[in-house]
Amino acid sequence: MIDFLYTSAWGAFITMLLFQIPFLIVFFQIVNKKAFVDSEPGKTEPDKYSRTRYGWLALVIGAFIVVNVASVKYMPTIIEAKASMAQDARDVSVIARSWAFELNENEFKVGETIRFLAKSEDTVHSFALIHPDGSQIFTMMLVPGAGVESALAHTFTEPGEYTIRCLEFCGAAHHVMKSTITVL
């Protein structure tokens, strides 16, 4: 479930709703009460406002910390670190240059862990792996002159023809910058 929240657009949308809906409920309750039920000036003591304000602030800070701590394993630097430490991964070199990807291998087996070591030779590109059903599995930014290759490990669980695309506009023929890999 947590993977869904951090790796899909619907997950991000649901997370945003989980933060906004409670706020909106309280906000509209207060507006309704002050507009229709009791429009007179409030008789609440200022000390109660402070306690409520600090309670809401503590709740928001706590939720923020929980969400961010849970997201650490999805950070690109953490993913790259795990990829570089994968012991049983097969290394595949990827070079991106104007409107083409060059892979030293493009045929893999189901269950095999592949560590893509990618770099750009000319401009900023991205390396996005697209599942045969059209969903995006991952993407990496490739920055020329960064000094190190971007690395990401992936274990293929389904056979098929996967598409590699550049998702970073890289020039006039950006739309033709794609390649394929086959998983048997």
Steps between C-alpha positions, in 0.01 A plus 500: 500500500775746587667435162176606333496830692854592398528360147175596330317821423182364662699424815624859516145624443363281780776616737415861421132430570587338833660829602237734358168332582533526882597866463202570274258322736615708797506819291145455370375404847634826638365704207158334530487558876599867474276570198180318593501360854669764715592819319575692818861568600662196656515458876787253492790578730830585326678216686280247321597648162869457583453136602303427181753682282794310653311172473435553128859610446631188678270280290616657173869482594459138613324402175766683296779314678330160460435551127854620435670224701290240315607652166876475561538164327346649183756780471717471186824509702383207716385304194835559328689397814303175521560439128874545540503250789289229331724192503323278249417768241613481139651830385371655180670810362272766354628801307255772401594737222300722273191304415627147567571255781791259475474191722768232516222240549129507430374149572431381854322222688205520740622505860838645408615815679649753262704800614472771238812719505401798289667822392449776247766612256357826376204658679250426776299188421291263704486123491144381554403133493143442381316173568334328199160609639609866473565574868829657600723282717770756579686798362852635556643841417822486301714810533814531288821571688355383834810288555312179581246285326143491624421152629173324560431131551179335385380139513276408210198295606314478167611415147441742213645782298580799722549846356774743600414867451661836566254710700717811516470725194840473333458664161323490167483120468421429866180320401694225318740431789393154603624144508368162609613210715360150499432294812463128435 
